[in-house]
Amino acid sequence: MRNTYYETVSRIHPVYKADTPMVFFFRFGSVSSSKSELMNSLINEKHNTFFHRNCPGSIRTRVLMDGVVEITWFCPSGSYDDKFTDCVAFCNLHGDAGDHEKQLQILTEMASFNVVLLPRLQKNDKNIIKLQQLYKDSKPLICLFTEYESAVTAMKKKYRIGLKDRNQADVSEELRRAINECLSESSSTFRLEDVSKHSDIRVDEEDDEDCRRGREAAQKMMSLLEKKDLTEIKESFLPHQGKLWRQWSQKNKELHRPRGEETEMDISIKQTEMKRIREQQHESDISEFIKFFFKQINSHAANQMFFIKWLRILLDEHTSADLSNLNHKYDETWSSVLRLKYYDKSEQLKDEQTELERISEELQAAAFGLDHIMREIGQIYESCSSVKKNKKDLQFDFSSLPSLAAEMMISGFPLELMDGDAAHVPLIWISAVLEELIQKLGDQRVFVLSVLGIQSSGKSTMLNAMFGLQFAVSAGRCTRECFGRECRLDMIAIKWNMIHFTQISFKP
């Protein structure tokens, strides 16, 4: 027996940019079999991906879904029992495709190949001509006949499968084999963002002028990061939150955890050191990156939120590839450490543990998102508050910064309450932001909801789905901070990891 080694590598990628084959499912006329149910059995037998007529709570007659196109992506896990070996997009057109010619035209053109469910068509049926065109096309085509019992037959990239009185498991297996053969024969791919470029499709917000301007501004800001080493970006562009902030945090902890032998002189020395660090922070220059952020936030009110949303998306895109690679290295090194511990190889273990610490530091340095920009703004505010004067290169009064953060919270953006890198809460900044929030929304009662679970178990995803929050779930990094976020419901949603808590959703 030959041993085969499988390496599983995860990649973070924006779904609208994912370049994958696309299989388009549709039907002509009225058919007895459920297309969506058949697709579910292909993609995942454990749960329903697409809603269909036989789902709990469904009805036989369609009310809202005619002409709607749903899409899902199958992502292989690297296991031997994967249904498909590559990432594949599946599109599902609801209703009679003959009644939705525009959707049919666009998707049959963009699909890698098509799968059509057919009843027994009459010679004068209007769909005969469309079916003949699909047969003449060079793309593979799979026809599923609901009124025939035949097993799969294939000729020149055209497949026929009968469904009548046949076991669904057998049909699913035949269809899966046919799809895999078509995938191996077709080299065409599909990207969701290309659909929006079609002249007959309007994208709700991206066609808006303010959205376009916000995106252009975010792209211009991202150009400042070009050709910069990701692990050095925070040190270069966000100087207020680096070494000085960590030193101040450590001194503050020591100040509030006095030892029995400490004298008033010792406490006074620490306070003097903390003041000196704040002065050094205040003297630090504001980077061009942050200046550009301030300029955009204070310029056009209409595209402010679009600019921030696009900036967050583009930052995630910019960092995700490097973070995925670092996470992969970290997992490999951690597995090696566990193996060496088991075999008690102390010398090699020490080297691997050193390497693990190095990768962990790189991961911490490479994590760069909107939360780090807001952390920098918070430290600019705290340093100005401590020395009681504005920074020389700040074009407006620092006292307006908490109002900016409060407006972002009200618009749905998470706000960092605890800095996980420094393991400290910037109380001056947070207090000022919450005071502004109270001024804008009123001093109301707060209810708390906690979510506890291990890393990457879907805590953020669940909170986002339940309450419409915007906790980051796609940046390829483990959250180290504690966040707050305004929610339509009167509650705080708290996300905890097994070792340390990480996120809070807030509304006063």
ROZA-356099 format. One record per residue (C-alpha): residue in one letter; x, y, z. Coordinates in steps of 0.05 Angstrom, whole numbers, padded with zeros to 5 digits. Example, Ala and Ser with C-alpha at 12.3 -4.5 7.8 and 13.67 -1.06 7.14 Angstrom:
<sites>
{"A" {00246 -00090 00156}}
{"S" {00273 -00021 00143}}
</sites>
This chain:
<sites>
{"M" {00000 00000 00000}}
{"R" {00028 00068 -00019}}
{"N" {00027 00123 00033}}
{"T" {00005 00191 00007}}
{"Y" {00021 00256 00043}}
{"Y" {-00031 00310 00040}}
{"E" {-00013 00382 00058}}
{"T" {-00071 00426 00078}}
{"V" {-00059 00500 00066}}
{"S" {-00112 00552 00082}}
{"R" {-00117 00618 00044}}
{"I" {-00156 00680 00060}}
{"H" {-00185 00714 -00001}}
{"P" {-00243 00763 -00014}}
{"V" {-00300 00722 -00042}}
{"Y" {-00316 00773 -00096}}
{"K" {-00245 00766 -00123}}
{"A" {-00243 00689 -00119}}
{"D" {-00224 00662 -00188}}
{"T" {-00259 00594 -00192}}
{"P" {-00297 00550 -00241}}
{"M" {-00372 00564 -00239}}
{"V" {-00427 00513 -00250}}
{"F" {-00495 00543 -00269}}
{"F" {-00558 00504 -00251}}
{"F" {-00625 00524 -00282}}
{"R" {-00688 00491 -00309}}
{"F" {-00736 00499 -00367}}
{"G" {-00810 00491 -00355}}
{"S" {-00842 00457 -00295}}
{"V" {-00805 00396 -00268}}
{"S" {-00823 00344 -00215}}
{"S" {-00754 00342 -00183}}
{"S" {-00726 00397 -00138}}
{"K" {-00664 00428 -00170}}
{"S" {-00642 00461 -00105}}
{"E" {-00650 00396 -00066}}
{"L" {-00607 00360 -00118}}
{"M" {-00553 00413 -00113}}
{"N" {-00553 00407 -00036}}
{"S" {-00539 00332 -00042}}
{"L" {-00479 00348 -00087}}
{"I" {-00448 00403 -00044}}
{"N" {-00462 00381 00028}}
{"E" {-00505 00323 00049}}
{"K" {-00506 00345 00122}}
{"H" {-00546 00409 00115}}
{"N" {-00586 00449 00063}}
{"T" {-00545 00500 00026}}
{"F" {-00603 00523 -00018}}
{"F" {-00675 00531 00007}}
{"H" {-00723 00486 -00031}}
{"R" {-00794 00462 -00033}}
{"N" {-00783 00403 00014}}
{"C" {-00748 00444 00069}}
{"P" {-00785 00452 00136}}
{"G" {-00831 00512 00133}}
{"S" {-00830 00514 00056}}
{"I" {-00890 00511 00009}}
{"R" {-00899 00482 -00060}}
{"T" {-00913 00548 -00094}}
{"R" {-00858 00600 -00102}}
{"V" {-00875 00669 -00076}}
{"L" {-00812 00712 -00075}}
{"M" {-00756 00673 -00108}}
{"D" {-00773 00675 -00183}}
{"G" {-00714 00702 -00221}}
{"V" {-00668 00704 -00160}}
{"V" {-00598 00675 -00170}}
{"E" {-00563 00646 -00109}}
{"I" {-00490 00628 -00106}}
{"T" {-00447 00587 -00060}}
{"W" {-00375 00564 -00061}}
{"F" {-00352 00493 -00047}}
{"C" {-00284 00495 -00013}}
{"P" {-00246 00429 -00006}}
{"S" {-00218 00412 00063}}
{"G" {-00160 00371 00037}}
{"S" {-00193 00307 00061}}
{"Y" {-00196 00243 00020}}
{"D" {-00272 00245 00018}}
{"D" {-00279 00316 -00012}}
{"K" {-00333 00317 -00066}}
{"F" {-00291 00363 -00109}}
{"T" {-00216 00375 -00106}}
{"D" {-00218 00449 -00123}}
{"C" {-00258 00509 -00100}}
{"V" {-00321 00512 -00144}}
{"A" {-00377 00564 -00148}}
{"F" {-00448 00539 -00156}}
{"C" {-00502 00586 -00183}}
{"N" {-00576 00569 -00176}}
{"L" {-00629 00606 -00217}}
{"H" {-00698 00599 -00185}}
{"G" {-00759 00593 -00230}}
{"D" {-00767 00577 -00304}}
{"A" {-00704 00601 -00339}}
{"G" {-00745 00614 -00402}}
{"D" {-00781 00670 -00365}}
{"H" {-00716 00703 -00342}}
{"E" {-00677 00712 -00406}}
{"K" {-00628 00765 -00380}}
{"Q" {-00605 00723 -00321}}
{"L" {-00600 00662 -00368}}
{"Q" {-00559 00699 -00420}}
{"I" {-00510 00730 -00370}}
{"L" {-00498 00667 -00329}}
{"T" {-00493 00617 -00386}}
{"E" {-00440 00662 -00416}}
{"M" {-00400 00668 -00351}}
{"A" {-00407 00595 -00329}}
{"S" {-00352 00545 -00340}}
{"F" {-00408 00497 -00359}}
{"N" {-00483 00491 -00350}}
{"V" {-00530 00440 -00318}}
{"V" {-00603 00443 -00340}}
{"L" {-00664 00405 -00314}}
{"L" {-00714 00388 -00368}}
{"P" {-00785 00360 -00372}}
{"R" {-00810 00328 -00436}}
{"L" {-00809 00388 -00483}}
{"Q" {-00858 00395 -00541}}
{"K" {-00832 00410 -00611}}
{"N" {-00863 00479 -00611}}
{"D" {-00836 00496 -00541}}
{"K" {-00801 00564 -00540}}
{"N" {-00744 00535 -00500}}
{"I" {-00724 00485 -00554}}
{"I" {-00685 00540 -00591}}
{"K" {-00647 00560 -00528}}
{"L" {-00630 00488 -00514}}
{"Q" {-00604 00478 -00585}}
{"Q" {-00559 00539 -00576}}
{"L" {-00530 00509 -00512}}
{"Y" {-00517 00443 -00550}}
{"K" {-00480 00480 -00605}}
{"D" {-00437 00518 -00554}}
{"S" {-00368 00490 -00542}}
{"K" {-00379 00491 -00467}}
{"P" {-00395 00425 -00432}}
{"L" {-00470 00415 -00419}}
{"I" {-00505 00367 -00371}}
{"C" {-00579 00354 -00384}}
{"L" {-00621 00323 -00328}}
{"F" {-00686 00293 -00356}}
{"T" {-00740 00287 -00304}}
{"E" {-00784 00241 -00348}}
{"Y" {-00731 00190 -00367}}
{"E" {-00698 00134 -00328}}
{"S" {-00633 00127 -00366}}
{"A" {-00565 00127 -00331}}
{"V" {-00511 00176 -00352}}
{"T" {-00491 00179 -00425}}
{"A" {-00437 00224 -00453}}
{"M" {-00418 00248 -00523}}
{"K" {-00373 00307 -00542}}
{"K" {-00377 00342 -00474}}
{"K" {-00453 00334 -00472}}
{"Y" {-00481 00291 -00416}}
{"R" {-00551 00262 -00407}}
{"I" {-00577 00235 -00341}}
{"G" {-00648 00209 -00328}}
{"L" {-00681 00223 -00260}}
{"K" {-00748 00187 -00263}}
{"D" {-00758 00132 -00211}}
{"R" {-00684 00131 -00194}}
{"N" {-00648 00131 -00128}}
{"Q" {-00625 00202 -00112}}
{"A" {-00558 00177 -00084}}
{"D" {-00543 00143 -00150}}
{"V" {-00564 00204 -00189}}
{"S" {-00521 00249 -00145}}
{"E" {-00460 00205 -00154}}
{"E" {-00469 00203 -00230}}
{"L" {-00478 00279 -00232}}
{"R" {-00418 00290 -00188}}
{"R" {-00374 00247 -00234}}
{"A" {-00400 00285 -00295}}
{"I" {-00385 00352 -00261}}
{"N" {-00315 00330 -00243}}
{"E" {-00303 00309 -00315}}
{"C" {-00329 00376 -00340}}
{"L" {-00284 00412 -00291}}
{"S" {-00223 00375 -00317}}
{"E" {-00242 00392 -00389}}
{"S" {-00258 00466 -00378}}
{"S" {-00206 00519 -00363}}
{"S" {-00253 00579 -00358}}
{"T" {-00262 00613 -00290}}
{"F" {-00310 00662 -00258}}
{"R" {-00304 00721 -00211}}
{"L" {-00363 00751 -00175}}
{"E" {-00338 00822 -00184}}
{"D" {-00341 00813 -00260}}
{"V" {-00416 00805 -00257}}
{"S" {-00422 00878 -00235}}
{"K" {-00386 00900 -00298}}
{"H" {-00443 00875 -00342}}
{"S" {-00481 00934 -00371}}
{"D" {-00549 00905 -00351}}
{"I" {-00531 00896 -00278}}
{"R" {-00533 00952 -00227}}
{"V" {-00496 00943 -00161}}
{"D" {-00535 00979 -00106}}
{"E" {-00481 01022 -00073}}
{"E" {-00420 01014 -00117}}
{"D" {-00453 01053 -00173}}
{"D" {-00464 01111 -00124}}
{"E" {-00418 01171 -00134}}
{"D" {-00401 01177 -00060}}
{"C" {-00383 01103 -00058}}
{"R" {-00337 01112 -00118}}
{"R" {-00303 01172 -00087}}
{"G" {-00295 01135 -00021}}
{"R" {-00263 01076 -00056}}
{"E" {-00215 01121 -00096}}
{"A" {-00194 01156 -00031}}
{"A" {-00182 01089 00004}}
{"Q" {-00141 01064 -00055}}
{"K" {-00099 01127 -00054}}
{"M" {-00086 01118 00020}}
{"M" {-00067 01045 00008}}
{"S" {-00016 01067 -00044}}
{"L" {00025 01096 00014}}
{"L" {00036 01024 00037}}
{"E" {00063 00998 -00030}}
{"K" {00131 00963 -00028}}
{"K" {00131 00966 00048}}
{"D" {00149 00906 00090}}
{"L" {00085 00886 00127}}
{"T" {00122 00872 00192}}
{"E" {00151 00943 00192}}
{"I" {00088 00982 00173}}
{"K" {00062 00994 00243}}
{"E" {00129 01018 00268}}
{"S" {00136 01066 00209}}
{"F" {00065 01092 00202}}
{"L" {00037 01085 00273}}
{"P" {00093 01110 00320}}
{"H" {00047 01131 00377}}
{"Q" {00025 01060 00394}}
{"G" {00091 01023 00392}}
{"K" {00147 01018 00442}}
{"L" {00129 01083 00480}}
{"W" {00056 01062 00491}}
{"R" {00078 00993 00516}}
{"Q" {00129 01025 00564}}
{"W" {00076 01073 00591}}
{"S" {00027 01015 00600}}
{"Q" {00078 00975 00639}}
{"K" {00095 01034 00684}}
{"N" {00021 01046 00696}}
{"K" {00011 00974 00717}}
{"E" {00070 00979 00765}}
{"L" {00042 01043 00793}}
{"H" {-00025 01012 00809}}
{"R" {00005 00947 00836}}
{"P" {00053 00976 00889}}
{"R" {00098 00930 00929}}
{"G" {00101 00935 01004}}
{"E" {00172 00963 01005}}
{"E" {00158 01018 00955}}
{"T" {00166 01089 00980}}
{"E" {00132 01154 00959}}
{"M" {00197 01170 00923}}
{"D" {00192 01106 00881}}
{"I" {00120 01124 00862}}
{"S" {00140 01195 00844}}
{"I" {00197 01169 00800}}
{"K" {00148 01124 00762}}
{"Q" {00099 01182 00752}}
{"T" {00156 01225 00726}}
{"E" {00176 01170 00677}}
{"M" {00104 01163 00654}}
{"K" {00100 01238 00641}}
{"R" {00166 01236 00603}}
{"I" {00140 01179 00559}}
{"R" {00077 01218 00544}}
{"E" {00119 01278 00524}}
{"Q" {00160 01234 00477}}
{"Q" {00095 01208 00448}}
{"H" {00070 01279 00438}}
{"E" {00135 01298 00402}}
{"S" {00127 01240 00353}}
{"D" {00107 01262 00283}}
{"I" {00040 01242 00254}}
{"S" {00053 01199 00193}}
{"E" {00028 01218 00124}}
{"F" {-00016 01156 00127}}
{"I" {-00054 01182 00188}}
{"K" {-00055 01254 00161}}
{"F" {-00089 01228 00098}}
{"F" {-00140 01191 00141}}
{"F" {-00156 01255 00179}}
{"K" {-00162 01294 00114}}
{"Q" {-00213 01246 00086}}
{"I" {-00253 01241 00150}}
{"N" {-00258 01316 00156}}
{"S" {-00271 01332 00083}}
{"H" {-00333 01302 00050}}
{"A" {-00386 01279 00101}}
{"A" {-00424 01241 00046}}
{"N" {-00368 01192 00030}}
{"Q" {-00337 01186 00100}}
{"M" {-00369 01118 00115}}
{"F" {-00355 01092 00045}}
{"F" {-00282 01112 00053}}
{"I" {-00276 01076 00120}}
{"K" {-00311 01013 00095}}
{"W" {-00268 01009 00033}}
{"L" {-00205 01023 00074}}
{"R" {-00221 00965 00120}}
{"I" {-00233 00918 00060}}
{"L" {-00169 00939 00025}}
{"L" {-00128 00933 00089}}
{"D" {-00154 00862 00098}}
{"E" {-00136 00845 00026}}
{"H" {-00067 00876 00035}}
{"T" {-00049 00835 00097}}
{"S" {-00087 00770 00087}}
{"A" {-00036 00733 00043}}
{"D" {00024 00747 00088}}
{"L" {-00017 00731 00151}}
{"S" {-00040 00666 00121}}
{"N" {00032 00646 00107}}
{"L" {00054 00666 00177}}
{"N" {-00004 00628 00208}}
{"H" {00015 00567 00168}}
{"K" {00088 00572 00192}}
{"Y" {00063 00581 00263}}
{"D" {00019 00519 00259}}
{"E" {00076 00477 00230}}
{"T" {00125 00501 00284}}
{"W" {00075 00490 00339}}
{"S" {00063 00419 00315}}
{"S" {00138 00408 00315}}
{"V" {00143 00433 00387}}
{"L" {00089 00385 00408}}
{"R" {00124 00326 00374}}
{"L" {00192 00344 00406}}
{"K" {00159 00350 00474}}
{"Y" {00130 00280 00465}}
{"Y" {00198 00251 00447}}
{"D" {00234 00293 00500}}
{"K" {00286 00323 00453}}
{"S" {00305 00383 00495}}
{"E" {00359 00414 00450}}
{"Q" {00316 00415 00387}}
{"L" {00256 00436 00428}}
{"K" {00291 00499 00452}}
{"D" {00307 00519 00380}}
{"E" {00235 00507 00357}}
{"Q" {00207 00546 00416}}
{"T" {00253 00604 00398}}
{"E" {00228 00600 00326}}
{"L" {00156 00598 00351}}
{"E" {00167 00662 00390}}
{"R" {00198 00696 00330}}
{"I" {00139 00678 00285}}
{"S" {00091 00701 00339}}
{"E" {00125 00769 00341}}
{"E" {00121 00773 00265}}
{"L" {00047 00757 00267}}
{"Q" {00036 00811 00318}}
{"A" {00075 00861 00276}}
{"A" {00041 00842 00211}}
{"A" {-00031 00849 00238}}
{"F" {-00053 00916 00210}}
{"G" {-00125 00939 00203}}
{"L" {-00174 00995 00217}}
{"D" {-00170 00979 00291}}
{"H" {-00096 00996 00292}}
{"I" {-00109 01063 00257}}
{"M" {-00161 01079 00311}}
{"R" {-00111 01057 00365}}
{"E" {-00061 01107 00337}}
{"I" {-00114 01162 00339}}
{"G" {-00129 01143 00411}}
{"Q" {-00056 01149 00430}}
{"I" {-00050 01217 00395}}
{"Y" {-00110 01240 00437}}
{"E" {-00081 01212 00502}}
{"S" {-00013 01244 00491}}
{"C" {-00045 01312 00475}}
{"S" {-00090 01306 00536}}
{"S" {-00031 01289 00582}}
{"V" {00012 01348 00561}}
{"K" {-00050 01392 00552}}
{"K" {-00034 01420 00483}}
{"N" {-00045 01405 00410}}
{"K" {00006 01371 00366}}
{"K" {00043 01418 00319}}
{"D" {00025 01377 00256}}
{"L" {-00048 01365 00275}}
{"Q" {-00091 01412 00233}}
{"F" {-00150 01413 00281}}
{"D" {-00161 01411 00357}}
{"F" {-00147 01342 00387}}
{"S" {-00211 01348 00429}}
{"S" {-00253 01331 00368}}
{"L" {-00222 01261 00360}}
{"P" {-00270 01226 00410}}
{"S" {-00329 01253 00370}}
{"L" {-00301 01221 00307}}
{"A" {-00295 01153 00342}}
{"A" {-00365 01159 00371}}
{"E" {-00394 01173 00302}}
{"M" {-00358 01111 00276}}
{"M" {-00388 01069 00332}}
{"I" {-00457 01095 00317}}
{"S" {-00447 01077 00244}}
{"G" {-00429 01006 00263}}
{"F" {-00353 01004 00265}}
{"P" {-00321 00966 00324}}
{"L" {-00280 01008 00373}}
{"E" {-00221 00977 00409}}
{"L" {-00230 00981 00485}}
{"M" {-00169 00940 00505}}
{"D" {-00103 00938 00467}}
{"G" {-00083 00865 00465}}
{"D" {-00011 00881 00445}}
{"A" {00001 00925 00505}}
{"A" {-00050 00888 00548}}
{"H" {-00078 00954 00571}}
{"V" {-00141 00997 00567}}
{"P" {-00129 01069 00545}}
{"L" {-00177 01098 00597}}
{"I" {-00169 01171 00578}}
{"W" {-00188 01156 00505}}
{"I" {-00244 01106 00520}}
{"S" {-00275 01152 00573}}
{"A" {-00276 01210 00524}}
{"V" {-00307 01168 00469}}
{"L" {-00362 01140 00515}}
{"E" {-00377 01210 00540}}
{"E" {-00387 01232 00468}}
{"L" {-00430 01171 00456}}
{"I" {-00474 01189 00516}}
{"Q" {-00481 01260 00489}}
{"K" {-00503 01234 00422}}
{"L" {-00548 01175 00443}}
{"G" {-00566 01189 00515}}
{"D" {-00545 01155 00579}}
{"Q" {-00583 01090 00574}}
{"R" {-00582 01023 00609}}
{"V" {-00537 00968 00581}}
{"F" {-00550 00893 00576}}
{"V" {-00494 00844 00566}}
{"L" {-00489 00781 00523}}
{"S" {-00426 00738 00528}}
{"V" {-00401 00687 00478}}
{"L" {-00347 00638 00501}}
{"G" {-00308 00592 00456}}
{"I" {-00240 00570 00430}}
{"Q" {-00202 00609 00377}}
{"S" {-00233 00608 00307}}
{"S" {-00297 00574 00330}}
{"G" {-00341 00627 00298}}
{"K" {-00357 00674 00356}}
{"S" {-00350 00737 00314}}
{"T" {-00388 00705 00256}}
{"M" {-00446 00686 00301}}
{"L" {-00450 00756 00333}}
{"N" {-00448 00788 00264}}
{"A" {-00503 00744 00238}}
{"M" {-00548 00752 00299}}
{"F" {-00543 00826 00310}}
{"G" {-00515 00857 00246}}
{"L" {-00448 00872 00277}}
{"Q" {-00383 00883 00239}}
{"F" {-00331 00845 00279}}
{"A" {-00273 00826 00233}}
{"V" {-00277 00753 00210}}
{"S" {-00237 00754 00146}}
{"A" {-00170 00785 00160}}
{"G" {-00135 00719 00174}}
{"R" {-00113 00739 00243}}
{"C" {-00133 00721 00314}}
{"T" {-00163 00779 00351}}
{"R" {-00120 00803 00409}}
{"E" {-00161 00864 00428}}
{"C" {-00226 00879 00464}}
{"F" {-00276 00915 00420}}
{"G" {-00339 00956 00429}}
{"R" {-00392 00969 00377}}
{"E" {-00459 01005 00375}}
{"C" {-00516 00957 00362}}
{"R" {-00590 00968 00346}}
{"L" {-00607 00925 00406}}
{"D" {-00595 00951 00476}}
{"M" {-00539 00903 00493}}
{"I" {-00466 00890 00496}}
{"A" {-00445 00828 00458}}
{"I" {-00380 00801 00487}}
{"K" {-00334 00753 00451}}
{"W" {-00287 00712 00493}}
{"N" {-00231 00663 00476}}
{"M" {-00212 00606 00522}}
{"I" {-00151 00645 00549}}
{"H" {-00170 00718 00543}}
{"F" {-00231 00758 00524}}
{"T" {-00228 00793 00457}}
{"Q" {-00289 00832 00434}}
{"I" {-00346 00873 00461}}
{"S" {-00406 00902 00423}}
{"F" {-00433 00964 00456}}
{"K" {-00494 01010 00458}}
{"P" {-00506 01055 00518}}
</sites>
